[in-house]
Amino acid sequence: MKFLIGKMATWFFFVGTISLSFSQQIRDFHYQQDFKNDFYINATQPNKARKNLVGIGGASAYAVTGTYLGAVWYAGQGLGKFNFFNDSHEWKQMDKVGHVLGGYHASRWVIGMMKWSGVPKQKAILAGGVSGFLAMSSIEVMDGFGVGWGFSWPDIGADLLGSGLAVMNQALWNEDRIKMRVSYRKSPYASVDSLQYLLGSNPAEWFLKDYNGQTLWMSVRVHSFLPEGWLQDHYPRWLNLAVGYGAEGLTGGYDDPTRAYLAHEYRQFYLSLDLDLANIHTRNGFLNSLLQVVDIVRIPLPAIQFDQTGTRFRAFQ
């Protein structure tokens, strides 16, 4: 797990450093294309009414999310004494990459709302980074009281990495050039009755718990990294390059000290193009805002898969 997080952090730093050598124009922090309705245009000066609306909306969203997780994730598990738990060896770290995804989008959305409210860049990035990290970390506190779980420092590290990616994007480029996304396709394991307590028994639970069917993606906004000129002018701004990570054979059994589960678990890697929904510009402010929200989910596209069984082409992943 330390190796995986270290490699990801090195990648973020490398791409951020190399990108500074390009001569393309960095957009203004509060930039947003014109919309028919001024309500959707970012304020360039602090707007108190919008800030209040963001505060109320954020608190409501946090409450709804907490209720949903309580009903889906913690339901029937029971609560106990707060404890710590090192789960870094489990699930081929799919859950850790999921925490990176959550930390990234939680911070990204808050930063976006701060932009809309006209909050200055440094304050907006700080508020988004801290808020996203704390929102994800509070889930870890709930895990600390869950029977069979515990407070995981590796999870906290993954939350911080995700929020850090959102902060890096805005600090360097004022846009989300490197983003985290997820795709899901129900795995055969989720249909096994004896595994439903681990992998879920309905679509909402499968999406959260069935790690075999999840693929976590790092999507790079190619258009923004291209130097100004003919190539950038003609390259589709909505066509990204993505690297995916998944795993197979994840059926639990982590309480086995012999680690027999290692015999049937293996990692999967993918290389694919990606549709950048958030970089599709329309004159409709509501539609653009909707695209920003659903950008967390990747539309399945053909991909090349690499794993211990070999290399193959997947029509949809």
Secondary structure by P-SEA (a helix, b strand, c coil): caaaaaaaaaaaaaaaaaaaaccccccccccccccccccccccccccaaaaaaaaaaaaaaaaaaaaaaaacccccccccccccccccccccaaaaaaaaaaaaaaaaaaaaaaaaacccaaaaaaaaaaaaaaaaaaaaaaaaacccccccaaaaaaaaaaaaaaaaaaacccccccccccccccccccccccccccccccaaaaaccccccbbbbbccccccccccccccccccccbbbbbbbbcccccccccccccccccccbbbbbbbbbbcccccccccaaaaaaaaaacccccccbbbbbcccbbbbbccc
